[in-house]
Amino acid sequence: QVQLVESGGGLVQAGGSLKLSCAASGSIASRHVMGWYRQVSDKERELVATLSSGGWANYADSVKGRAIIPNHGVDYARYLEMSSLKSEDAGVYFCYYRPREGVIRDYWGQGTQVTVSS
């Protein structure tokens, strides 16, 4: 089993910046994808950014140029840095992990709330 714990959410001013952290525990597959999704109210959870174990980063169009998922070469943590926050960036941010070997399934953290004030 894999557990994911997010931290770093909170209240951010529009135009400000945000840093989120995800700590993973358990057995992390050598080949995997880990990153961030977000959800607003009852809308569908949407991709923010992910980083594969091979170093490939994938960003949602809505955050390109404003978000970085740093590659520290660490399998047990993921970070997200966002700048120039907009009201539409508000929501619950979930850490996400999916192995690419063995038993393939999605893992989610409990989420951390991000509120953007104008």
C-alpha positions as CSV (number, residue, x, y, z in Angstrom):
1,Q,0.0,0.0,0.0
2,V,1.0,3.6,-0.6
3,Q,0.0,6.5,1.5
4,L,0.2,10.1,0.2
5,V,0.1,13.1,2.5
6,E,-0.2,16.7,1.2
7,S,0.8,19.9,2.9
8,G,1.2,23.5,2.0
9,G,-2.4,24.6,1.1
10,G,-4.1,27.6,2.6
11,L,-5.1,31.1,1.7
12,V,-3.2,32.8,-1.1
13,Q,-3.8,36.2,-2.6
14,A,-4.5,36.5,-6.3
15,G,-1.3,37.0,-8.1
16,G,0.6,35.3,-5.3
17,S,2.5,32.0,-5.2
18,L,1.9,28.6,-3.7
19,K,4.1,25.7,-2.8
20,L,2.6,22.2,-2.1
21,S,4.4,19.1,-0.9
22,C,3.4,15.5,-1.1
23,A,5.1,12.9,1.1
24,A,4.7,9.3,0.0
25,S,5.2,6.2,2.1
26,G,4.9,2.5,1.4
27,S,6.3,0.7,-1.6
28,I,6.8,3.0,-4.5
29,A,7.4,1.4,-7.9
30,S,10.5,2.2,-9.8
31,R,8.5,3.2,-12.7
32,H,5.6,5.5,-11.8
33,V,3.8,8.8,-12.2
34,M,3.3,11.1,-9.3
35,G,1.9,14.6,-9.2
36,W,-1.1,16.8,-8.6
37,Y,-4.8,17.0,-9.5
38,R,-7.3,19.5,-8.2
39,Q,-11.0,19.5,-7.7
40,V,-13.5,22.4,-7.4
41,S,-16.8,21.8,-5.7
42,D,-18.6,19.0,-7.4
43,K,-16.6,19.3,-10.7
44,E,-14.5,16.5,-12.0
45,R,-11.0,16.2,-10.6
46,E,-8.5,17.7,-13.2
47,L,-4.9,17.3,-13.9
48,V,-2.6,20.1,-12.7
49,A,0.9,18.5,-13.2
50,T,2.6,15.2,-12.9
51,L,6.2,14.0,-13.1
52,S,7.1,10.5,-14.1
53,S,10.0,8.5,-12.6
54,G,11.7,9.0,-15.9
55,G,11.7,12.7,-15.5
56,W,8.9,13.6,-17.9
57,A,6.6,16.4,-16.7
58,N,3.1,16.9,-17.8
59,Y,1.2,20.2,-17.2
60,A,-2.4,21.2,-17.7
61,D,-2.7,24.0,-20.3
62,S,-4.3,26.2,-17.6
63,V,-1.1,26.2,-15.5
64,K,1.6,26.1,-18.1
65,G,4.1,28.9,-17.6
66,R,2.9,29.3,-14.0
67,A,3.5,25.9,-12.4
68,I,6.6,23.9,-11.9
69,I,6.8,20.3,-10.6
70,P,10.5,20.2,-9.6
71,N,12.5,17.1,-10.4
72,H,14.6,16.4,-7.3
73,G,15.1,12.8,-8.3
74,V,13.2,11.7,-5.3
75,D,10.6,8.9,-5.6
76,Y,9.0,9.5,-2.2
77,A,8.0,13.2,-2.6
78,R,6.5,15.5,-5.1
79,Y,6.3,19.3,-4.9
80,L,4.3,21.9,-6.8
81,E,5.2,25.5,-7.2
82,M,2.7,27.9,-8.7
83,S,2.8,31.6,-9.3
84,S,0.5,34.3,-10.5
85,L,-2.4,32.5,-8.9
86,K,-5.9,33.2,-10.2
87,S,-9.3,32.6,-8.6
88,E,-9.8,29.6,-10.8
89,D,-6.8,27.9,-9.2
90,A,-8.7,27.6,-6.0
91,G,-9.8,24.1,-5.0
92,V,-8.7,21.0,-3.3
93,Y,-5.3,19.8,-4.5
94,F,-4.7,16.0,-4.4
95,C,-1.5,14.2,-4.6
96,Y,-1.6,11.4,-7.1
97,Y,0.5,8.3,-7.7
98,R,0.2,5.6,-10.2
99,P,2.7,2.8,-10.6
100,R,3.6,1.7,-14.1
101,E,4.5,-1.8,-13.1
102,G,3.0,-4.5,-10.9
103,V,-0.6,-3.8,-9.8
104,I,-1.7,-0.8,-11.7
105,R,-4.1,1.4,-9.7
106,D,-4.5,5.1,-8.7
107,Y,-3.6,6.3,-5.3
108,W,-4.8,9.6,-3.9
109,G,-3.9,11.7,-0.9
110,Q,-6.6,13.3,1.3
111,G,-6.3,16.6,-0.4
112,T,-5.3,20.1,0.7
113,Q,-7.5,23.2,0.3
114,V,-6.2,26.1,-1.6
115,T,-8.2,29.3,-1.4
116,V,-7.4,32.3,-3.6
117,S,-8.5,35.7,-2.4
118,S,-9.0,38.7,-4.7
